[in-house]
């Protein structure tokens, strides 16, 4: 069983590692808020520059947050996993000031993996659902 201090250490290490992804951290303002084996929760505040001409967050913003959550969930424990394929379905426009993406491992093979990512808005409404296939390019064990 992993204790809370180990989880905080892992969260801090992953935030430090992924802070090198300047687009996600600086342009999107995303942050990693929870991690576990095969799981990541990432959040961001919606800013005016994230919205399209009709005033709702751009689809690309939601997709980027989903892809980021997948990357964090997949690249733990010294694995290097890249997105092999990804797909998103938009369910309803996001409302409120923030977005949350939760990625969960569904299947982990020797080279490929499959994740689902659920995106919710500030009211907890499911606004998009994404899937991602990962391809392991390196294992540091």
N, C-alpha and C positions, 0 to 999 in steps of 0.2 A: 504494500500500500504506500502511495506517495503522500508525504506529509505536506502541509501548507507552505512551509518554508521552501521545500524543494520546488513546489509549483511557482512560488514567487520568483525564485532564482531562475527557473526555466523561462518564465514570462519576461523577466528583465533581459536575459540573454537573447531571446528571440527579438525583442524590441530593439536591442542594440544591433543585432545582425541585420534586421530588415530596415533599419533607419538609413542604410545605404541606398535603398530604393527611394531616391529623392522625389520621384514623380508622385508616388503614393503618399509619402510623408509630408511633402511640401505643397504640392498642387492640390491633392485630394484632402490632405489633413487627416488621413486615416491613422488609427492606432490599434494595436493589439490589446485586447482587454481580458482575454482568458484563453488558456491553452490546456490541452490534455493530449494524451496519445491519440493521434488521428483526428484531432478536433482543434478548431480555432474559432474565436469570436473576435471580429474586428468591427470598429465603429468609426463613424465620421460625422461631423456637423455639416449640414447643407448650407453652402454659401451662395450668394447670387451668381457667381461665375460658374457654378455647377448646373445651373438651370438653362433650359432651352427657351425658345421664343414664346412659348405659352406658359412659362413660369414654373414648370415642374423639372425635377432633376433629369438630366440627359440620360438616355439609356446607357451610353458609354461610361458614365459615372458609376451606375449600378453594376455594370459588367466588370469594371476595374476593381471595385470593392469586392465583388464575388471572387474574382481571380486572385486577388491578394489574400483573402481568407483561405482559399484553396492552397495557395503557396505556403502559407504559414502552417496549416495543418499537415501538409505533405512533407515539408522540409524540416522535420524534427529528427532528433536522434542520429545526427550525422548523415542523413540522406540528402542527396541532391536530386530533386524531382522537378521536371519541367512540364508545362502544359502540352499535352499531345493533341487534345481536342477539347473544346468547351462549347456549351450551348446555354442560352438563357431564354426564359419565357417571362415576359412582363405581364403581371396580373392586374395591377391597378396603380395609378399614380401615387407616388409617395407624398405623404402629408407631414407637416411638422418640421422640426429642426434637425433631426438626425436620422441616420441609417445604420442598421446593424446587419452584418453578414455572419452567419454561423455555418462553417464547413465541417462535414462529418465524413469520415472514411466509411465506405460501403464494402469495398473489396480491395485487398492488397495482395497482388501476385508478386512473382519474383522480379519482374521488370515493369509491369504496368499496375496502375491502381485506378480506382473509381471513387469519386467524391460527389456528394450532393451539397448544395449551398442554398440556404434559405435567407432571403433578405426581408427585413421588416422595417417599418418606419417608426416614428416617435409614438404613434398610437398602438404599436404592436401588430399592425395590419401586415399581412404577408403581401409584399409588393412585387416580388420576383422570385423565381426558382431557377437555379442553375445546376448544371452537372459538368464535371471536368474529369477527363482521363489524364492521368499523370504517367510520365515515362521516367523511370529511374536511370539517370545517366552516370551516377556515381554513388557508391556506398563507402563511407569512411571508416567502417568498423575494422 
